[in-house]
């Protein structure tokens, strides 16, 4: 087969050379050569090598080369019969594999001819033979592994910095014990030239490059890596909680209600500096980790030391928890931190011999407002009773907070997660002159230069910051670092700009080896694996022509400064409209993040010669129902990953939440079902499920809730709101852009505001006037809520408030129920912002997230025939049934004859108020407020439909929009009854108004039965 393939390549070469290349057709080499001084033999080889390059440029085979490729030099030694050809760095840009490398040598030898058949031939780029550009991971039996670029295993292996011991899963073939440094683009920074805070890039297509990569890294990539067992470090704040509470042994005056307690053991003051809040904002080079003290306790046989941090939480919500301590070789390597939160207690072991003198992230948890020692505190004890060792205690931080670094006399007025790395590193105790203060009054350069030096300081000598390699640092064994960016560029031919991967074969000291002797060719391996993984998955899932740009050796700070294997990824162009159609889609963000996680997993596993398993995809087809014995049965289905055969679930983890608390640490299920038989009547229990294997844990399922009252029939809540998508688009020759906010997965951390420049010919002038795609900044300091997949709980609370029990399930399960299983008196269908959404996918031309697929219509029709009442709420219930995407008359017939509604108009209202017009439903003029954009805790309802009663149906309008009296809800009473709302029930902002509305709906159905 190989000989046949090589013959085909040679024939292709001959045809192209004879028919076109000499005629000047196709891409050509970028420059002519000076042949002066070449001997006859060298000139002959040079000309034939040029022919070889023309074949590659014209055909893309055997190597996909750019016209910018050049021959740097050729050395022909007739006596020793050797030929060495050196190409410029552009020759190294494509990926090299054993097959295309061998084919390149074969084709070049054919072109050189019989005259040189006995010569030894070597091609070089980046001053290494091109066969050395093949990553170790992709080598075959004919190409031995390059041991110089493999990880160096230290003689004394350090225990991981953080271990989550409450996790019920044993991860053995993932990223356990790995310490990864990861960051996302730029951030909000102070310009000393302009005397203002600003972004480093322009606001384009509803976001900005300083936030766009963050929208991949924080909600998707970082959790994936942590779910695989890794400890992940970020040089920018990771928590988007705008509040914070800091509890310290140096009690801050700004938080008088917080308490630090030493409840057992003999604690003494440490003999060096520790953290103190001090006076904020911090100015100059102030380091809060040098402004206070810390505490230590000797572990002896008499008493176990114990310390507690009890915060005064500003507002109920989810908060990241960070701890700090003073590291020492005398410290324990298993200090146990127990976090008390609304879901129970979660335990971590922290190696206090490393790290410290900074914030160490443990996890994110839900806490109640105020001082609540039972459900909001952190407790420190020794993990094991190792007498003679020390336990160290300093501060604990809850939440990310707002900017606390002053530049130009003022702070950023932004949440800290939006700020540039420079400010986070200062507030986190990193040394100024070695890490973040590298330039005089140039925060821009400080920011991108600081990240690599931060990696080096985390690891410490001999890998320390490049100004001082032998600084102790924090002693954390960082395995690799990754920077994610997007870059500029525009295509006018409906193609993506694509993905660029950057590495450096030289360090800041110009050497080609890391301080432990590992070859920096490992950087190229990582960059190649990363780019390959991203492009492969995107071509398979989204766009078969997704561009693989250069695999480039470049002197970029984030590539050459780290003294560990490092890669800088430029994912796509934030300036190109087509790229941004993908980038704004949460599903694309998930899939890209998964590709990056898999690349890190494969690189790290091969470096240590370990077998890997990819964590599974989330489960679906989830249902929570009571059986005849009164026990709760949870059932779900695993999902196959067609791209990763190892990503198969081996078990599952079921997480439980009671009332409106937090989720617990989960329990293992060996099969895709679990039974609970001890639920307390009248309480709301909520559940979510993850799939797990030895490689890690998937993202969670949707959240389902149940509540049982013994004497009441059950309501079935059906969650039909699955949609997460990018914004809707408008496209013509003169107008091109995004016209709504889309639906984020959980939260959109990168939304700045609506696009206002839709002219595709509008030119870039400056960051303040960036042309096509320019967007507002009115949402920039806020976080836009998306689909949190937890709406059965909101509906269920209102049902419970009216004395009604309920169960819930996904619409996928509901659509497959047989008639025997549908034994409920009321179906509450959640449609939220579900609507038919075009797929930005060149592989399949389709739509997703239809609110009323045929199987759902059939099931609802059958329910109505069985006299089961229907309560349906969703912003697009009218347009989904009557809109252009539904040409089928049976769909409109269902809307008319079963739901008793007609569609009046889209975009019915925008002020966010509805009122009652039917005194039998609610007192007339009873007003309710839904979220049209003013509330940040629930997704905004931007463009709800207006509804009208179906003609001759005896249905009636029961709610109308306040601003124009268009219909907002239609009620029908008959053998079965229905209420159809174009305002999602969960979007009603106030709980008492939701309870009142649900009571009215239930009473409406009761009145019908009478």
N, C-alpha and C positions, 0 to 999 in steps of 0.2 A: 504493500500500500504506500509506503514512504517513497519508493522509487517512482511509482506512478504519479504521486503528488508533485514530486520534484520535476518530473518531465512536463507536467501541466504548467508549472511555474515558468520553466524555460521556454516552452512554446509561447506562452503569453508574453514573455519578455521579447521574444523574436518578432512576434506580430506587431507589438506596440512600437518597438524600435524602428522596424521597417516601414510602418504605415504612418506614424505620426510624430514620433519624438524629433526626428531629424527635420521634420517639416515645421517644427515650432509649435505644435499643438499641445494643449494641456499645461499643467503647472510646470514651471521650470525652476532650476536652481536660481537662487536669488542674486548671485554675483559671478563674474568671470574670475578666472585665476591667472596669476602671473607665472608662466612656465619658464621664465628666465632662470638659467642655472641648473635646470633639471637635466640629468643625463637621460639617454634614450630610453633606458629600461624603466626608470622612475616615471618618465612622461607617459610611457605606454600603460603602466599600471594606473597612473592618475586618470588618464582618459577613460579607461575601462571602468574605474571606480565611479567616475561621473555617470557613465552609462547605467551602472547599478543603481545609483541614486535616482536617476530619472525613472527607472522602472518602478521603484518604491513610491516615488511621488505621484506618478501617473496612475498606478493601479492600487496603491495601498497594500501591496503584497511584494515580498514577504513581510515588510515592515511598513507601517503607516507613518511616513515621514513628511515633515513640513518642507516647503520650498526654501525655508531659511536654513536648512542644513548645509554645512560646509565641510570640506576636507581641510583639516588644519595642516597635516603633514603626512608624508609617506616615506617609509624607509625600506629600501629593497637591498638585500644583501645576497648577491649572486653566489658568493663563495659558501655561505652557510645555508643558502636556499631558504631565506625567510622574507616574509613581507609583513610589515606592520603599518596599519593605516589608522591614523588618528583623526577623528571627526570632532566637530565642535559640540557643545553641550546640547544643542537642539536635537542632535541625533539620539540623545538619551530620553527624549520626551515620551515616546510610546512605551507601553508595557512590554517587557521582554519575557518570553516563556521558552522552555526548551525547544518546542517545535518551531516557532518563528525564528529563533536564533539559529538553529541548525539550518533552516531553509535559507536564511540570509547568507550563511557561509556557502551553501550549495549553489545558490544563484550567482554569487560573486565569483566563485571558482569557475562556473560555466562560462561567465563573461571573460574571465582572465584567459581561459583557453588552455590547450594542452601544454603550451610553453611553460606554464607555472604549476603544472599538476603535482609536481613533487615538492613544491615549496610549502613550508609551514606558513600558515596565514593566520593573522590575528587582527581583529578590528577593535578599536578602542573609542570610548567616549567617556568623559569625566576622568580621563587618565586611567581607566580600568578596562580590561577586556569586556566586551559587551555580554559575554556569557555570565560575568559576575553581576550583571544587572538583573538577572533572574532572581526573584525572592526565594529564600530558602523554602517557604511554604509550598511553592509551585514547582519545585524541582522533581525530576523523576530519577529512576535508578541509574540512568546514564550520566547524571549530573550530581556529584556529591554535595552534601551540605557544607556550607562555609561556616565552620565552627567559630571563626573570629567575630561573627556578628550575632552570636547567641548570647543570651543573658549569662552574666557571671554570678554564680550562686555563692553568697558569702559563707564563710566557715561557720559563723554563729548566726543562725537564722533568727531574725527578730520577730517576736509575736506581733500580729496585726495590731494597729492602733486601736481599732474599735471592733468589737464583736457583739452582735445582737443575739443574746442567748435566749430571748423569749420567742424567737422565730421557731415555729415547729418543724421547719424544713431543714434537712441536712444537704447542703450544697457541696458536692465533691468534684464536679466536673464543669465548674463555671469559672468565675473570677474570684473565688475565695482566696483570701490572703493577699490580694492584689491592692496596691495603692496607686490610684490614678489621678492625675492632674488634668483638669478640663476647664476650658473657658470659651466664652461666646463673644466675639467681636469687641466693639468699643463700648462707650457709655457716655452719659451726661458729664461734661467736664467744663472747667473754667478756662476761657481763653483770655490770657493776659493781654493779647494784642487788641481784642475787641472789647475787653472789660465786661464780659457777660458769660453766663453759663450757656452752653449750647451742645448740640449733638455734633459728632464728627462727620456725619453724613446727612444728606437732605431727607426730608419727609416725602416719601414717594409711595403711592398706592396703599395708603392707609397705614403705613408703618414707617420705620426708619431702620437702617442697617444696624444701628446700635442696639436695637431691640429685636429685630427679626431672628437672628440666630439664637437669641435667648429663648424665643418661642419654641425652638426645637430642644435646646439643651436642658432647660429647667423642668418643663413638665413631662418630657419624654425620655431623652437620652440618659440623664442622670439617674432617674428611677430604674431604668432598664439595667444600667450597670450595677446599681445597688441591689436590685433584685437578683443579680447573678452572683452576689456575694462580695463585690468590691467595696472598698472605702474610697469615696470620691471627694476630691478637694477642688474648690473653686476660688479664684482670686476676686470674684465679685460676690456680693451678697446673694444667697440663693433663695431667701425667704421673701415672698411678695407681701407678707403681712406688714402693713404700714405702722402698726403699733409695736412697741417693745416694752419689756420689763426686765431690769437687771437687778439681780440680788447678789450682794457682795459682802464679804467679811468687813470691808471698809464701807460701812453703811452709807449710801448716798442720801443727801438731804432731799434730792428730787423725788424720792420714792419712800416716804415715811412709813407706809404700811407694810412694806416687804420685810421679811425677817430671815436672817441667817442664824442658825442654831447649831450648837455643838451639844448633842444630847447624850453622848457617852465617849469615853476615852480621854486621854490627856493630851490636849492640843496646845501647841505653842506657836509663837510667831516665827515665820521663816526668816532667814538671815539675808535674803535678797529682796528685790522689788517684785511686786505683783500688780494685779489690775486694780484700778480704782476709776470710777466714772470721772471724777475730777470736775473741772469747769468746762462745760460744753457751750458753744461749739469749740472744737479743737482748732488751734491756729498754728502756723509755722510747722515745726517738726514734732509737735507734742505727740507722745506715745502713751496712751492710757495704761499700757501694761508695765510702765515704769513709774506710775504715780501712786501706787498703793502697796499693799502687803498681801501675804498669803499665809495659810496655816498648815502645819504638819502635825501628824500624830504617829507615835511609835506603836507598832502592833506588838502587843505582848500577850501573855497567856491569861492575864487577869480580865481584860475587858476589850471588846471590839469597838474601835473608834467609829463614831457615826456623826455625820453632819447633814443638815437639812437646809434647803433654800426654798422659801415660801414666797411666791411673788404676789403682787397686786396686779392682776391681769386687767388691762384697760377696757377690753371688750371681748365678749365671748367669740371664740373662733379658733382657727388652726394656727399654731405657732411652731416654728422651728425651735429646738432646744439645743443650746450650745453650752459646753462646760469649759472651764479653764483650770489650770493647776500649774505648779512648778515642777518641771521634770527633773529626775535625778536617777542615777544608777542604783541608789538605795531604795527607790520607790518600788511598790508592787507593780507587777505587770498585768494585774487583773483587778484593778479597782472597780467595784460594782456600783453603777449608778442606776437607781430605780426611779423611773418617771411615773408619778401618779397623775393620771389624766382622766377624762370623762369616760374612756373605754376600759379603765382598769389600771393595771401596772405593767410597765414594760422595762425589762432589765437589759443593761449593757455592761460589758467588761471593757475597760479602757487600760491600755498599757501606759502607765504613768512614767515609764522610763524614757519614753520618747514623746514628741509632740510638746504640748504645754506652752505656756507663755503666749498663747493665742487662743482663739475660739475653736473648739473641736466640736463638730456637728454630730449629734446623735440621731435625731429623727424629728418628724413633724407630728404634732398631737393636738387634740382639741381640748381646750380649757374653758372653764366658766369665767365670767367676769368677777373681779374682786379678789378677795383673799379667801381661799378655800383649801385648807390643808389636806382634806381628804381626796380632792380631785385636781389639785394644781400644786405640785411641789416636786422637788428632786431630792433624793436621799443618797448619800455616799457612804458605803461601807467597804471593808476588804472583801474581795471575791472569795478568797481562801484565807485560812488562818496561818499566814506566813509570818511567824514571830521574828522580830528583829528588823523588819522592813518598815518603810514609811508609807503613809497615806497623805496625799497633799490635797488641799482644798483652797480654791480661790472663788471666782465669780461664776454665776450661771446666767445666761441670757435667754430670754424667751422672745422670739420674734425678730423681724428684720429692722423695722423702724424707719425713720426718716433721716435724711442726711445730717451729719454732725460735724463735717469738716468745713471750715470757713475759708473761702478764697475770695480775694477782692473785697473783704469785709462782710461777706454774707454766705450763707449755706446754699445748697442747691435747690431747696424747696421741692425735692423729689424723694420718692421712696428710695431707700439705699440700694435696692436691687437694680435700679435704673442707672446708678452712678458708675463712673469709670472705676477700673480696678485700683487705680492709684489711691483713691480715698478709702476704699475698703481695706486695703493693705495697711494703710496708716492706722486706722482704727482697730486693726486686728493685731497690732504689735510687731509688725515686720520692721526690721532696721531700716532707717531712712536712706542713708548713703549707699547701702548695698543693694536695696531692692526697689524703692519707689520714688526716691528723690534723686534722680540721676541727671537732671538738667536744671539749669537756672531758669525758673519762671516759665517752664514749658510743660504744662500738664499733659498736653497732647502726646508728646514723645515719652514722657514719664509713663503714661498709661500703657502703651504697647510694649515698651522696653521692660516694664516692671514684671510682667507676667512670667517670662522665662526665668528671671532672677529669683522670683518668688518660688518657683519650682526648685531651683538649686538650693535656696535657703531651707526649704522644707526637708530636703535630703541631707544637706550638710556635708562636711569634709569627707573625701577630697572632691566632692561634686558641688561645692558651695558656690555662691555668687561669683561671677567672673572677675570681680575686683579683688576677691579674697577667697580663693578656693578652699583654704584650710579653716574657714570659720566653722564652728561646731554646728550651727544651724539647729534644726529640730530633730534630726536623726530618723526621719520617717523614710522608709525604703520605697520612694516613688519609682514605679516601674516604667511609666511612660507619660507623655503629655500630649494633649490634642487641643488645637485652636480651631474654632469654626467661625467662618466669616461668609459674607456674600460680597460680590464685587460689581462694578459697573460694566455697562456694555449694552448695546442695542442691536437687534437683528430686525430686518425689515422683510424677511422671507418666511415668517411664521415658523421659526425654529428656535429652540432654546439656546442660550449661550452655553449652558452646561457646567460641568464640574472640573475644577482645577485642583491639583494636589501638589503641595510644596513641601520640600524637605531640604536639609542642608548636609552635605558631606563634610563640611568643615565646621568646627566649633568657633566660639568667639576667640579662641587662642590660635585659630587657623590649623589646628591638628585634625587628623581624620580618625582619631580614636577618642572614646570617652575616658575619663580618668582611671577607670578600672581595666582599660585595655580593650574593651569591646569596640569593634569597628562601627563607625558611624554609617556604614552601609545599612545597618539596621534601620536607620531613618528612612532610607529608600524603600526597604521592605515594608515598613509600616505604611508609608504613603501610598505605595502601590496596592497593598491589600485593602486599604481604606477606599481608594478611588475605585478599585475593581468591585468591591462590595456595593458601593453606592450606585455606580452605573449599571451594574448587572441587575440589581433589584428594580431600579427605575425603568430600565428598558423592558423588564418583564411585567411590571405592574402598571406603568403609566405611558411611556413614550418609547417606542422601539428605536427611535432615532436620537434619544437623549445623548448629548454630546459628551464624549470623553475628551477633555482638553489635555493640556500638558501634564506630565508627571515631571515636575520641574525642580531642579537643584537651584535654590535661591537664597541669597543672604538677607532673609527676613528675620527680624528679631525673634519672632515666635517659633522660628524653625531652627536658628543656629544658637541662640542663647541657652536653651535648656541642655543640661548635661546628662540627660536621659533621652532615650528614643523619643522623637517628637515629629508631629505632622501638623501642617496648617492646611485646612480645607477651605477652598472658596467654592461653596456649594452651587451657586447659580448667580444670576444677575438680578439685583434688586431694582435695577433701572429698566429691565426688559419686561414688557407687558406679559408676554407668554410665560416667561419664567415665574412671574408673580401669580399667575393663575394657579400654578401648582403650589407655590410657596405659602399662599394664604389658606390652603386647605388643610385642616387638622389631620386628615387621614394621610396626606402626603408627609406631613411632619412626623407622624408616627412611623411611617414606613422608612423614611430617610434615617430617622434616629435608630430604628432597628437595624438597618444596614450598617450604620456606624458602630453600634454595639457589637454586632457580629464580627466586624473587622477587628475590633480591639480584642474580642474573645479569641479569635483565630490566631492573631499575632502573638498574644500573651501565652496562649496554650502551647504554640509551637516553640516559642522561646524557652519554655521550661520542659518541652517534650512530654506534655500532658495531653490526654484525650479530652476533647470538649464535647459538650452537649448544649444546644441552643435552647433557651427558655421557651416555653410554649406561648402560643397566642391566647388571648382571652377567650373564655367560654361564652356560649350563647344559648338560646332556647332555654331560658331560666324560668322556673315556676315555683311558687310557694303556695301549697294547698294543704288543707286538713283532710285526713282520711276518715273513714267511718268510725274509727276508734278514738277520734279526737286528737290524734297526733299530727304534728306538722311534718309534711314531707317536702323537702327541697330536691328538685331535679334540674339537671342542666345537660348540655352536650359539649364535648370538646370540639375544637376546631383544628383541622389539619393545616399545616403550612406547606404549600406546594414547593416553596423555595428551599426549605430546610428539612431534610428527612429526620434529623435528630430531634426536632422540636415537637416531640410527642409527649403528652402528659402521662406521668406515671402515678400521680396522685393529685389531690385537690386540697385547698385550704378554704374553709368556710369561716367567715368573719361575722360576728354578731354585734349588733348595737341595740341597746335597750332605751326606749323613749328617744329623747333628743340628745343622748350622750355621744360618746365616741365609740369607734369599733374596737373590739378586743384584739388579742394577739392571734386569734384563729385556732382552729382545730383541724386535724387531718381527716380527709375522707378518701378511702381507697377506691371507691367507685363514684360515678357521677350522680350521687344522691346521698342524702342524709336525713335522718328522722329525729325530731325533737319531741319529747313527750312530757316535758315539765314546764311548759309556758304558763305564765300566770295570767288568768283571765283579766281582760280590761287593759292590759299593757300592750304597747306597740313594740314589736320586735322587727328589726330590719336585718337583712342579710346580703352579703355579697360574696362572690366566690372567685378564687384564682386557680389556674391550672399550674402544676408544678412538676419538675423533674430534677434530676441531679445537677442540671445546669442552672436552675434558678426558678423564678416564679413569674407568672404572667401579670399583666395589668388586670385590675379587677373587672368583674362583670358589672352590669347595671345593679342598682340596689332595689330589692323588693322588700315589702313590709307586710305584716299581718297583725290582726288583733281579733280575738275571739270573745264573744259574749255567748254564754251557753244557751240563752233563750231566744236569740235573734238569728234570723237567716243572714247569710253572708252576702256581701257585695263583692263582686269580682272587679278589681282594678286591673285594667289592661294597659301596659305601658307601650304605646305606639310611637313614642317620641325617641327615635334612634338617631335622628339627623345630626351630623356634624359636617360642616361644609364651609368652603370659602364663600365670599360674597357673590351676589348676583352680578352679572356683567351686562354692559350695553356696548354693542360693537357696530360701527359703520365706517365709512371712509373718513368722516369728519369727527366722529365721537368714539372714544374707546376708553373703557374703564369700569370701575366697580361702583355699584349704586346702593348697596346696603352693607351691613356689618358681617353677614354670614352668621354661622353658629359655631362657636368655639367648642372644643372639648374641655369641659370644666371651666377654664378661664382663658381669656386671651390676654396675654401679658404684653403684647407688642402693638396694640391698636392705638394710633395717635388721633385719628379723626377721619371724617369722610374725605374722599378725593374731590378736588375742585377744578383741576385742570384736565379736561378730557380730550384736548386737541392733540392727536398723535404727532403733529408737525411742530408742536411747541418745543422750543429749544432750551437746553440747559444754559443758564447764565451764571448762577451761583447756587450755593446750598439754600439760600433764602428764596431764590427764584429758580427752582430746578426744572421747570418745563413740564412736559407731559407726565402726569401721575401726581403732581403736587397735591398735598393733602393738608388738612387742618390739624391743629394741635390741641383741640379743646378736650380730648379724652386722655391726653398724654400723662397726666398725673393720676389717672384712675385705672382700675382693672376691670375689664369688660367681662361680665358673667356670660357663660355659655351653657351648654347642656351638661348638667352634673349627674344625670341618670338616676336621680333620687326623688322623683316626683310622686311615686306611690306613697311615700311617707307624708308629703304635704296634703295630698288628697285624703289619706287615711286619718290624719289628725282631725280633719274637719268631720269625717264620718264618725269617728270615735266621740267627738264633742257632741254629736247628736245621737249618741247611744247605739251606734251601728258598728258591728264587726265587719271585717273584710279580709280578703286574701288578694294576692296579686301575681301577675305573670307577664312575660314578654308577649308582644303581639305575635311573634313567630309560633309560640306554643298555642296561643288562643286560636290562631287560624287553622291549627291541625286538630283541635279538640273534636271528639266525636259527640254525638247528641247526648249520650248518657252522662258525659263529664260536665255538661253545661247546666249544672243544677244550682242556679243562682237567681235571685229575684231582681237584681240590678247589675248592669254592666256599666262601669265608669271607664270610658276610653280616653286616655291621655294622648293628645296629638300635638300639643305644644306648638312648635314651629315646623312640624313635619310638612314637607312639600316636595314635589317632584323636582329633582336637582340634576341638571346636566352633568355628566361625568367628564372631567377634563382628562381624557384618556384616548390616545390614538389607537389603542388596541381594540376597544369596544365602543361603539357609538350607542350610548344608552343613557337612561336616567336612573337615579336611585332615590330612595326615601319617599316614594309615593305614599301619601297619607291613606289612600284607599285602594290598595291592591285588590284584585278580583277575589282572592280567597278571603280577605277580610270582609268585603261586601257580602259574600255568600254567608259567612258566619253570622254577621249582624242581621241579615235578612232572616235567617233561620231563628235567631234569638227573638226577633220581633214576632215571628209566627208562633213562638212558644209563650208569648205574652210576658217576655222579660223586658223590663224597662231599660231605656238607654239614656245615659248621660254622656255626651260627647263634647269635648272642648278643644279647640285648636284655632290658631290664627288664620289658617287657610282652608277651613272646611268647605267653604263655598267654592273658591277658585279651584280647589283640587277635584271637586265633583263636576263642575261645569266649565272649567277652563279649557284652553286650546289643547292641552295634552290628553284630554278625555273626549275623543270623538265618538266613543261607544255610547249608543243611546241607552243601553242598559244601566250605565253608571248614572246618568241624569235621571232615569226612571227610578232608581234606588233612592236618590236624593229626594225626589218628589213624593214617591209613594210610601217609603219607609221612614225617612228622616223628616219628611214634611217641610223641606226648606227649598228655597231658591236663592241663587246668588244675585245680589244687587250690584255690588261694585267692589273692586279691590281698594286698598289703601283708604279705608273708610274714615279713619280718625288718627289723630296723633297727640291729643292732649292727655290721654290716660284716664278718662273718667266715663263711667256708665251709670245709668240709673234705672230704677224700676218703673214700668208703666202699667203693670197689671196688679191691682189690689189683691187679687186672689193668690198671687205669687209672693209679693212683698209690698209693704205700704208704698204707695205711689211717691215718687221722688226720693226713694231710698238710694243714696249715692254710694258708689264703691270706686276705689282708685286702683287701677292696674298699672304695671310698670311699662311706661312708654319710653323709658330711658332715664328716669330720674332716680331710680333705686339701683344700687350696685350689687345687691344680694341675689338677684334673679335676672335671668336673661331679659333683654328689652323686647317688647312686642312692637315692632316698628311699623307694620302695615297690615293691620287686621282687615278681614273682609267685612262687608255689610251683608246681612241676610234679610230675607223676607219670608213670610209664611208661603208655603206652596198653595197655589190657587185651588179652591174647592177642597181644602184639606181639613178645615176646622182648626188648624194650627193658628197660633197668635204670637205676636211679639211680646216678650215679657221683660226684656232689657233693651235699652237703647243707648247710643253714644250721646254724651252730654252736649257736645259742640254742634251736632247737626241732626240729632234724633234719628240717625240711621239705625237699622236693627242690629243689635249685638247678641241677642239670644232669642231663639224661637222655641216655644213649648207646644206640645201636642198631648192631648189626653184621649185615650180610647181603651181598647182591650189591652194594649200595652201603651205606655206613655214614653215620650222622649223630650229631652231638653238638649238643644244643640247651640253651643256658644262659640262665637268667633273670638272670644277672649279666653286664652288658656286659663283654666281655673287657678293653677298655681301661680299665675302672674298677678293675682289680686294681692296687693302689698300687705295689708293688715290682716293678722290672723283672725281677729274678731269678725271682720267682714267676710272672710272665707267661711268661717263657721256659720254665720248668718245665711250666706248664700247656699251652702250645702244643706242647711236645714230647710230652706225654702224649696230646693230641688226635691229632697226626700218627701216633704209634705205635699208637693205637687203630684208626686207619684201616688201617695196614699190617697189623696183626694180623688184621683182618677179611679183607683180601685173601689172606692165607695160608690 
